[in-house]
Each structure stands twice: as C-alpha cells, then as structure tokens.
Amino acid sequence: MKKIYNTILKMTAVIAVAFGLTACLEKLPGDYIPEEDAMKTLSDAEQTLTGIYTAYMSGALYSGYLTLCPDIQTDLVYAVQGNTNQYGTHWLWDIRSTNSEVEAVYAGLYRVIGRCNFYLDQVEELRSNLTDDVEIQYLDYYTGEVYCARALAYSELLKCYCKAYDPATAESELGVVLADSYFGEKPAKRASLKESYEFVIADLKKAQDLLDEENDGFDAPYFTQAAAHAIHARLALYMQDWDTAIEHSTKLIDSDAFALASAKSYVTNTQTYLDYLWSNDTSYENIWRIGYTATSYGGAQGSVFLNFTTDYYYYYPDYVPAQWVLDLYGSGDGRYNAYFATLQTGYAHQLTWPLLIKYYGNESLMANLIYHVNMPKPLRLAEQYLIRAEAYCEKGSYNLASADLTALRESRYTSGGSISVNESNWLETISDERVRELYMEGFRLHDLKRWGKGFQRTPQSQTQSEGSSLKIEAGNPLFVWPIPNHEIVSPGSQIQPNESNR
C-alpha cells in the first residue's frame, strides 16, 4: 500500500482545477467543477488526494503564516531595529479583520476543507462502482486520509479564530463555519464551539477506523492512523478531556514506529539526531511531515529570522529570540545549539545575537539554491509527551507527568535532564518546557489563551522601540484572531464576527 502512496506524493503537478473557497466559503466561477469531470475512478481519487496535500504546502499555512504569526505575536521574539516590518501588525497587536495574514490563513485552511469535501461528496458513489477488492481497500484508506486532513484544517481554524474551549461555556461560544459539502449552497453561519469540536472529533474517529496502524511510520508525508491519534490527543487536551488526551498520546508514545530524536547519538560526524531533525527534516519522531522536493515546496519560514539572502554575507533578521527564552535552556540542553547560533547581523548597529537557525534551511534544498525552506513537521512525538504530561498534571498524577517530561528532556540533553513537577509548579514547568521544545512552531498564542495568561515585553538590545514594552492582559480579544471582513460582508453571509473584529 505504501508504494502507491509514494507514487502519489511524488506527483508535483497540482490538480488542474483549483478547489478554492472565496469569500472563502463560496466557489469562484473558475473553481466550479462540472459534473462530468467529477471523481469517477480510483485515479481521480488519487489526484484529488494529491491536491489536498498540495494545499497544505501553502506559505499561508505551516511553512509560513500559520506557524509564524501566533508566536511572533506573543513574547517569544523581538523586532530588530531596521527590520522590514513583515508581520509587524502581529508584533504590535494591531491586527484587523483586513489583515492579509489573517485572511490568508483562513482562506488556506478552507481551501483544504473544500478539496476534502469535493472528495467526500463523491467517494461513496465511486466506491459502489468499484469491483476490485484491492482498489476498494485503497479507496477506503484514501478516505481515511481525507477525514484526517479535514480534521486538522478545522482544528487550526478553531485554534486561531475561536476562544479557548471551556466545557462549561462551549455550547454558547462561537465555533467555525462547518462547511461539510462541496456541492450545493448552504448559509454561511458559525456553529457553536462545542458542535465544531465534536465535528472534528467525529472526523478523527472515521479516520482512525479507516486507516491501518500497520502503515504508521516516521516521516510519513501522508496522513496515517498515528496522525489521527496525534491530532485527537491535541484536541482532547484543548477540550480539557484529560483521559482522552492520555489515551491517544499513549498510543503514539508506546508505538514502535516512533522515537524521540537524541542529542547524544550522531547521524553524521557533526550532527546529532536532534540536529538532523531540523537540518534535514528527517527523524524517527516525525509523525506527519509535509513532503517537499526541489521542484515542489512551500514558503521560506526561516527568512524573517535570518535573511542571509540579502547579500549572502551578513544576516538581516526581522526578529530575534527573546532573552528570557534563551535563558530557559540549561547547560547540556542540545536544543539550544540545534535551534540557535550566535551570529553578527549586517545592520548598522551590528547586533550580534543568538539567531534562530531552526529554520535555516533543508540541506538538500539548499544544495539546489533554495534557501530558508524547511519541511514543516506539524505532528511530532515530542508534543505527545508534553500533551500527556500536562493531562497527567491536570489529573494530579505528578509522578507520571515527571516521568514523561524527564523522558523528553533526557533525549534532548547531552547528559542529565531529569525534572519533577508538583501541585504548585507544574503549570509553569509545562509552560517553560513547551517553549523550549516547540519554539516558533505556532503554539504559544493558543497556549497563553487556554491557560488564561498574558505577558509583558521588556526591551532588549537593538530592538524596535515600538512594541518592545507591550503589555498584554489575559483575555485580550486579539488572542482570538478576527474573522476576515470579506467573510462577514459577503452577500448572504450570516457569519458572526469575533470581539476582535474591527
């Protein structure tokens, strides 16, 4: 079965018809697919699935805005004097409903959903017309992948455009527009937060039923049962369903298919397995990785942290790591050298600072003169240890949480790494460890939102004065991104705005 997936993922041509959404929920005239061109064969289904994976390559999503903007918006980086002002409105918390990044993320995620719906609207008819058992098996597996792809897209919409989930109020809070069909027109109206999460969980359960554990494997460029469990664990944590979060994260932690990248063992003479995870984007701990080639790749998420292509001599970062983040890494923590390197900038002020090299660039892509581009790794085993540790803490099982945090840290440290949590320090410890591990992977804004925490920036060397002393209180409306204005004013739209809409 994997052979056919490898064939699919090597296809670099985008399916001829773009299944886009704009007003992001209305099909453009050029996006309408005539009935006679619908999904008639297994090959058509393969092409449609390829289109879904291609949509996830968008620079608006994991290789760009969806990953970078939430963390730039918070307390993890500082804008450098002389920067290009890229993502400046997020840094300054001046985010409006016409913000281009907010619009692009929203459109990009609904584009994925639209392609998934195009497939799901037709798959049962196609299945009924197939007579070969092997083809039916392939089709069922593809369908599991599509349910997983749709679930992930909706989960990111919920993370960015909705309040944090509180079981006591979720039924009365706004969720997302649940566009569950490609063909036909439905009123664009937001479901409740509870209904939205339940929809995603239902998709994940369908994916888990259709996908086969035997196909789980590291560095998978397609969705697997393991990917469905990883998303389910994350969503359960956000829903405060601690037992379910533990159940699904445990399936991955106990799986023989994955292992944490070690900072003690070497892949090459100079690179540990942890280094290699970021320099070459390959690791036993990657549950789902977006596959790039030299002719098919996404955005350059490392450019704003390095910008060495300005003159190919100096670095011109727009953002540098916050000092408090750098101070979190203890002696022997291999993540520090894997994530940061002290380099001189080319600005007039000649700032020398530990710059983020986590997204310096995939070595094989750089060999083809493609710079600052890494394959996004949205689902990693390390996050599952953090999910289970936090869920254990919420249940008061601090010894079990300490064991998970220690296991993660011991893989990251050259020596040592043991840590313990208790009732009084667990949230701060978990928060710090999520920063150390998941730095600039797009989790910080939602973490602060769901924990009910704000932050205060303190100016540091050669940083832009505007915004460097920003204080954000817990509950600020902009923890929830505004719904794009064109979605609200579109003719016939019944989409309700967020408090942050202006």
C-alpha positions in Angstrom: 0.0 0.0 0.0 2.8 2.4 0.8 4.2 2.0 -2.8 1.1 3.7 -4.2 1.3 6.5 -1.6 4.9 7.2 -2.6 3.8 7.4 -6.2 1.1 9.9 -5.3 3.4 12.1 -3.2 6.0 12.2 -6.0 3.4 13.9 -8.2 4.2 17.6 -8.2 1.6 18.8 -10.6 -1.4 20.5 -8.9 -4.7 19.0 -9.9 -5.9 21.1 -12.9 -8.9 22.6 -11.2 -8.2 24.6 -8.0 -10.8 23.8 -5.3 -10.5 27.2 -3.7 -13.0 29.0 -1.5 -13.6 32.7 -1.5 -15.5 34.6 0.3 -13.6 31.7 1.4 -16.7 29.6 1.5 -18.0 30.5 -1.9 -16.7 28.8 -5.0 -15.2 31.1 -7.6 -16.6 30.7 -11.1 -13.3 29.2 -12.2 -13.4 26.7 -9.3 -16.7 25.1 -10.2 -16.2 21.5 -11.3 -18.7 20.3 -14.0 -20.4 17.0 -13.0 -18.9 15.2 -16.0 -15.4 16.0 -14.6 -16.2 14.6 -11.1 -14.4 11.8 -9.3 -15.1 8.7 -11.5 -12.1 6.4 -11.0 -9.5 5.5 -8.3 -7.0 7.5 -10.3 -9.3 10.6 -9.9 -9.4 10.0 -6.2 -5.6 9.8 -6.1 -5.4 13.1 -7.9 -7.9 14.7 -5.6 -5.9 13.5 -2.6 -2.7 14.9 -4.1 -4.5 18.2 -4.4 -5.2 18.2 -0.7 -1.6 17.6 0.2 -0.5 20.3 -2.2 -2.9 22.8 -0.5 -1.1 22.1 2.8 2.2 23.3 1.1 0.9 26.8 1.0 3.1 29.5 2.5 -0.1 30.7 4.3 -0.1 27.6 6.4 2.6 25.5 8.1 5.5 26.9 6.0 4.5 30.4 6.8 1.8 32.4 8.5 0.0 29.7 10.4 3.3 28.7 12.1 5.0 32.1 12.5 2.3 34.7 13.2 1.0 33.2 16.5 4.5 33.1 18.0 5.7 36.4 16.7 2.5 37.9 18.2 3.4 36.8 21.7 6.5 37.1 23.9 8.9 34.8 22.1 10.7 37.2 19.7 11.6 40.9 19.4 11.6 43.0 16.2 15.1 44.3 15.4 15.8 47.9 14.6 15.8 48.3 10.8 13.6 45.3 10.2 11.3 45.1 7.1 8.1 45.2 9.1 7.0 41.8 7.9 4.3 40.6 10.3 4.6 44.0 12.0 0.9 44.2 12.8 1.0 40.9 14.7 4.1 42.1 16.6 2.3 45.3 17.6 -1.1 43.6 18.2 -2.7 45.9 15.6 -4.5 43.0 13.9 -7.6 44.0 11.9 -10.1 42.0 10.0 -8.5 43.0 6.8 -5.0 41.8 7.8 -3.5 39.9 4.9 -2.0 37.1 7.0 -5.3 36.5 8.9 -7.2 36.4 5.6 -4.6 34.0 4.0 -4.6 31.5 6.9 -8.4 31.5 6.9 -8.6 31.0 3.1 -5.8 28.4 3.1 -7.5 26.2 5.7 -10.9 26.4 4.0 -9.2 25.6 0.7 -8.0 22.4 2.2 -11.5 21.7 3.6 -13.1 22.5 0.2 -10.8 19.9 -1.5 -11.6 17.4 1.2 -15.4 18.0 0.7 -15.1 17.6 -3.0 -13.6 14.1 -2.4 -16.1 13.1 0.3 -19.1 14.2 -1.6 -18.3 11.7 -4.3 -16.4 8.9 -2.7 -19.4 6.7 -1.8 -20.7 6.7 -5.4 -17.2 5.8 -6.6 -16.9 3.1 -4.0 -20.2 1.5 -5.1 -18.9 1.4 -8.7 -15.6 -0.4 -7.9 -15.5 -4.2 -8.1 -11.8 -4.9 -7.3 -11.3 -5.5 -3.6 -7.8 -4.1 -3.7 -9.0 -0.9 -5.3 -11.7 -0.6 -2.6 -9.1 -1.1 0.1 -7.0 1.7 -1.4 -10.0 4.0 -1.7 -11.0 3.4 1.9 -7.5 4.3 3.0 -7.5 7.4 0.9 -10.8 8.3 2.5 -9.3 8.0 6.0 -6.5 10.3 4.9 -9.1 12.9 3.7 -11.0 12.8 7.0 -7.7 13.3 8.8 -6.8 16.2 6.6 -10.1 17.9 7.1 -10.0 17.4 10.8 -6.5 19.0 11.0 -7.7 22.1 9.0 -10.7 22.6 11.2 -8.6 22.2 14.3 -6.3 25.0 13.2 -9.3 27.3 12.5 -10.6 26.6 16.0 -7.2 27.3 17.4 -6.8 30.7 15.6 -10.3 32.1 15.2 -12.1 30.9 18.3 -11.9 31.2 22.1 -10.3 28.5 24.2 -12.6 25.6 24.9 -14.3 25.6 28.2 -16.7 22.7 28.7 -18.9 24.9 30.8 -19.5 27.5 28.1 -18.6 25.8 24.8 -22.2 25.3 23.8 -22.8 29.1 23.9 -19.5 30.2 22.3 -18.9 30.7 18.6 -17.1 28.0 16.7 -16.4 27.9 13.0 -18.5 27.6 9.8 -18.8 23.8 9.3 -18.7 23.5 5.5 -19.2 19.8 5.1 -20.1 19.6 1.4 -18.6 20.9 -1.8 -21.6 20.8 -4.0 -24.7 22.8 -3.2 -25.1 26.0 -1.3 -25.7 26.4 2.4 -26.0 29.5 4.6 -22.6 30.6 5.9 -23.1 30.5 9.7 -20.9 29.6 12.6 -21.7 26.5 14.6 -21.2 26.6 18.4 -17.7 25.9 19.7 -19.0 22.6 21.1 -20.5 21.5 17.8 -17.3 22.5 16.0 -15.1 20.4 18.2 -17.5 17.5 18.1 -17.4 17.6 14.3 -13.6 17.4 14.2 -13.6 14.6 16.7 -16.1 12.7 14.5 -13.8 13.1 11.5 -10.8 11.8 13.5 -12.8 8.7 14.6 -13.7 8.0 11.0 -10.0 8.4 10.0 -8.9 6.1 12.8 -11.4 3.4 11.6 -10.3 3.6 8.0 -6.5 3.9 8.4 -4.4 1.0 9.4 -1.8 1.0 12.2 0.5 -1.2 10.0 1.1 1.8 7.8 2.3 4.1 10.6 5.8 5.2 10.1 8.1 8.1 10.8 8.5 10.9 8.3 5.2 10.0 6.7 4.2 12.6 4.0 0.6 11.3 4.1 -1.9 11.0 6.9 -1.8 7.8 8.9 -3.7 6.4 11.9 -0.9 7.8 14.0 -1.5 11.2 12.7 -5.2 10.9 13.6 -4.3 9.9 17.1 -1.8 12.8 17.4 -4.5 15.4 16.3 -7.0 13.7 18.6 -4.7 13.9 21.6 -4.1 17.6 20.9 -7.8 18.4 20.5 -8.6 16.4 23.7 -6.1 18.5 25.7 -7.6 21.7 24.3 -11.1 20.4 25.3 -9.9 19.6 28.9 -10.7 15.9 28.2 -7.6 14.7 30.1 -8.3 10.9 29.9 -8.8 11.0 26.1 -5.7 13.1 25.6 -3.7 10.5 27.7 -5.3 7.6 25.7 -4.3 8.9 22.3 -0.9 10.2 23.2 -0.1 6.9 24.9 -0.8 5.1 21.6 2.0 7.1 20.0 4.4 7.1 22.9 4.1 3.3 23.1 4.3 2.8 19.4 7.4 1.0 17.9 7.0 3.3 14.8 8.4 6.4 16.5 11.2 7.5 18.8 12.5 10.8 20.1 15.5 12.4 18.4 18.5 12.1 20.6 21.0 14.8 21.4 23.5 12.1 22.4 23.8 10.0 19.3 25.2 11.1 16.0 23.9 10.7 12.5 27.0 12.2 10.9 30.3 13.2 12.3 29.0 16.6 13.3 25.2 16.2 13.6 23.2 14.5 16.3 19.8 13.0 15.6 18.3 16.2 17.1 20.3 18.4 14.8 19.4 16.3 11.8 15.7 16.6 12.6 16.0 20.3 11.7 18.8 20.4 9.2 17.4 17.6 7.0 13.8 17.4 8.3 14.0 13.7 8.9 13.6 11.9 12.2 12.1 8.9 13.9 9.9 11.3 15.8 8.1 12.9 12.8 4.5 11.6 12.8 3.5 13.7 9.8 5.8 15.8 7.7 4.8 17.8 4.6 7.0 16.4 1.8 8.9 18.8 -0.3 11.1 18.3 -3.3 13.4 20.7 -5.2 10.5 21.4 -7.6 7.6 21.4 -5.2 7.9 23.2 -1.9 6.2 25.8 0.3 7.2 29.0 2.0 10.5 30.1 3.4 9.7 30.2 7.1 13.3 30.9 8.1 13.7 34.1 6.2 12.4 36.5 8.8 14.9 35.1 11.4 18.0 35.2 9.1 17.5 37.0 5.7 21.0 36.0 4.7 20.0 36.2 1.0 20.1 40.0 1.2 23.8 40.0 0.4 24.8 36.3 1.1 27.3 37.6 3.7 25.5 39.0 6.7 22.2 38.2 8.4 19.4 40.7 8.5 16.8 39.1 10.8 13.4 40.9 11.3 13.0 39.1 14.6 15.5 37.7 17.2 14.7 35.4 20.1 13.7 36.9 23.4 16.4 36.8 26.1 14.1 35.1 28.6 13.6 32.3 26.1 17.3 31.8 25.6 17.8 31.8 29.4 15.3 28.8 29.7 17.8 26.4 28.2 20.0 24.8 30.8 23.6 23.5 30.4 23.7 20.4 28.3 20.3 21.0 26.6 21.0 20.1 22.9 18.1 22.1 21.7 19.9 25.3 22.3 22.6 24.5 19.6 20.0 22.9 17.3 17.8 26.0 17.5 20.2 29.0 17.9 23.6 30.2 16.8 25.3 33.5 17.8 25.8 35.5 14.6 26.5 39.0 13.6 23.9 40.9 11.8 24.5 43.2 8.8 22.6 46.2 10.3 24.4 49.5 11.0 24.1 48.7 14.7 26.0 45.4 14.1 23.9 43.5 16.6 25.4 40.1 17.5 22.8 37.8 18.9 21.7 34.1 19.1 19.6 33.9 16.0 17.1 31.3 15.2 18.6 28.6 12.9 15.9 26.0 13.5 14.6 27.0 10.0 18.0 27.7 8.5 17.0 25.5 5.6 16.9 21.9 4.5 20.4 20.9 3.3 19.2 19.1 0.2 17.0 22.1 -0.8 19.9 24.5 -0.2 22.0 22.4 -2.5 19.5 23.4 -5.1 19.8 27.1 -4.1 16.5 27.0 -2.2 17.1 28.9 1.0 15.3 29.3 4.3 13.0 26.4 3.4 12.3 23.5 5.8 9.7 20.8 5.5 7.0 21.6 8.1 6.6 19.0 10.8 3.2 19.7 12.3 2.9 16.4 14.2 5.9 15.3 16.3 6.3 12.7 19.0 7.8 15.3 21.4 4.5 17.2 21.5 2.7 14.0 22.6 5.0 13.7 25.6 4.1 17.3 26.5 0.4 16.6 26.0 0.3 13.6 28.2 2.4 15.3 30.9 0.0 18.2 31.0 -3.0 15.9 31.1 -1.4 13.9 33.9 -0.8 17.1 35.9 -4.5 18.2 35.5 -5.4 14.8 37.0 -2.9 15.2 39.8 -0.6 12.4 38.6 2.6 14.4 39.1 4.9 11.4 39.2 3.7 10.2 35.8 4.0 13.7 34.4 7.5 14.0 35.8 8.4 10.7 34.1 7.2 12.0 30.7 9.0 15.3 31.0 12.2 13.6 32.1 12.0 11.1 29.1 11.7 14.1 26.7 14.4 16.1 28.3 16.8 13.2 28.6 16.6 12.7 24.8 17.4 16.4 24.4 20.2 16.7 26.9 23.8 15.5 26.3 23.7 14.5 30.0 21.1 14.8 32.7 17.7 16.3 32.1 15.7 14.9 34.9 12.9 17.1 36.2 9.9 16.8 38.6 6.7 18.6 39.0 4.2 19.1 41.8 0.9 20.8 42.5 2.5 24.2 42.9 4.9 24.3 40.0 3.5 22.1 37.2 1.9 24.8 35.0 5.0 27.0 35.0 7.2 23.9 34.3 5.0 22.7 31.5 4.8 26.2 30.0 8.6 26.6 30.0 9.1 23.1 28.5 6.6 23.8 25.7 8.6 27.0 24.9 11.9 25.1 24.9 10.6 22.3 22.7 8.0 23.9 20.5 9.7 27.3 20.0 8.4 29.1 16.9 6.1 26.2 15.9 2.9 28.1 16.3 1.6 27.0 19.7 2.4 29.9 22.1 -0.6 32.2 21.4 -3.1 29.4 21.9 -1.2 28.1 25.0 -1.5 31.6 26.7 -5.1 31.8 25.6 -6.1 28.5 27.1 -4.1 29.0 30.3 -5.6 32.5 30.8 -2.2 34.2 30.8 -0.9 37.5 29.4 2.6 38.7 29.0 4.9 41.7 29.3 7.8 42.5 26.9 10.9 44.1 28.3 13.2 46.0 25.8 16.4 44.3 24.8 19.4 45.3 22.8 18.8 47.0 19.4 15.1 46.1 19.3 12.5 48.3 17.8 11.2 50.6 20.5 7.6 50.4 19.3 6.1 47.3 20.8 9.1 46.2 22.8 7.4 47.3 26.1 4.0 45.9 25.1 1.9 44.5 27.9 -1.0 42.2 27.1 -3.5 41.2 29.7 -5.1 37.8 29.8 -8.4 37.8 27.9 -7.4 40.4 25.4 -9.8 40.0 22.4 -6.9 39.6 20.0 -5.9 36.3 21.5 -8.7 35.3 19.1 -8.0 36.4 15.5 -10.7 38.4 13.8 -12.8 36.7 11.1 -11.8 38.2 7.8 -14.0 41.1 7.0 -14.9 39.9 3.5 -16.4 36.8 5.1 -18.8 38.9 7.2 -19.9 41.4 4.5 -20.2 38.8 1.7 -23.8 38.8 0.3 -25.9 36.3 2.1 -23.3 35.7 4.9 -24.6 35.0 8.4 -21.1 34.7 9.8 -20.9 36.4 13.2 -17.7 38.4 14.0 -15.3 38.0 16.9 -14.8 40.6 19.6 -11.5 41.4 17.8 -13.2 42.3 14.6 -12.8 46.0 13.7 
